[in-house]
Amino acid sequence: MTDYIVTVKLPKHPLHNPKDKKFGACPIHGSSCTDVTGAHHSMLVRNSSSSIEQVQAEFEGRGIHVTRIETVEN
């Protein structure tokens, strides 16, 4: 089993201001986020039996653009 950090890019939010970031629930996974209107969001995918390619395909199959996947070394 492998853990991954997956970074995705959402469409530009009309209220996004990089100098006035808004704290709240992440639009992707609901946990705390320091820039909810920002385009880039990262999440931890734990204990996956999937390859990097499979993880990417799962997100992109839901219409979410993946910009990066990193393996977490324990």
C-alpha positions as CSV (number, residue, x, y, z in Angstrom):
1,M,0.0,0.0,0.0
2,T,1.2,3.5,-0.9
3,D,0.4,7.0,0.2
4,Y,0.2,9.8,-2.3
5,I,0.0,13.6,-2.2
6,V,-2.3,14.6,-5.1
7,T,-2.4,18.2,-6.3
8,V,-5.2,19.3,-8.5
9,K,-6.1,22.5,-10.3
10,L,-9.7,23.8,-10.3
11,P,-11.1,26.4,-12.7
12,K,-10.4,30.0,-11.6
13,H,-12.7,31.2,-8.9
14,P,-14.1,34.7,-9.5
15,L,-13.5,35.8,-5.9
16,H,-9.9,34.6,-5.7
17,N,-7.5,37.2,-4.3
18,P,-4.0,35.8,-3.6
19,K,-3.4,38.7,-1.2
20,D,-6.5,38.0,0.7
21,K,-6.8,34.2,1.1
22,K,-9.9,32.7,2.6
23,F,-9.8,29.9,5.2
24,G,-12.4,27.3,5.2
25,A,-13.4,23.8,3.9
26,C,-11.4,22.6,0.9
27,P,-13.6,22.4,-2.2
28,I,-12.2,19.0,-3.1
29,H,-12.1,17.0,0.2
30,G,-13.8,19.3,2.8
31,S,-10.9,19.4,5.3
32,S,-9.4,22.7,6.4
33,C,-7.8,24.8,3.7
34,T,-6.0,28.1,3.9
35,D,-7.0,29.3,0.4
36,V,-10.5,28.0,-0.5
37,T,-10.8,30.1,-3.6
38,G,-7.4,29.2,-4.9
39,A,-7.0,27.0,-8.0
40,H,-4.5,24.5,-6.6
41,H,-5.4,22.0,-3.8
42,S,-3.5,19.0,-2.4
43,M,-4.7,16.0,-0.6
44,L,-3.3,12.8,0.9
45,V,-4.5,9.6,-0.6
46,R,-3.7,6.9,2.0
47,N,-3.1,3.2,1.7
48,S,-3.8,3.0,-2.0
49,S,-3.2,-0.2,-3.9
50,S,-3.3,1.9,-7.1
51,S,-0.4,3.0,-9.2
52,I,0.2,6.7,-9.8
53,E,-1.4,6.3,-13.2
54,Q,-4.5,4.7,-11.7
55,V,-4.8,7.5,-9.1
56,Q,-4.5,10.1,-11.8
57,A,-7.2,8.3,-13.9
58,E,-9.6,8.2,-10.9
59,F,-9.4,11.9,-10.4
60,E,-9.5,12.8,-14.1
61,G,-12.5,10.4,-14.5
62,R,-14.3,12.8,-12.2
63,G,-13.3,15.7,-14.3
64,I,-10.6,17.0,-11.9
65,H,-7.3,18.1,-13.5
66,V,-4.3,16.5,-11.8
67,T,-1.1,18.7,-11.8
68,R,1.1,16.5,-9.6
69,I,1.2,13.2,-7.7
70,E,3.9,12.5,-5.2
71,T,4.7,9.3,-3.4
72,V,4.9,9.7,0.4
73,E,7.9,7.9,1.9
74,N,7.2,6.5,5.3
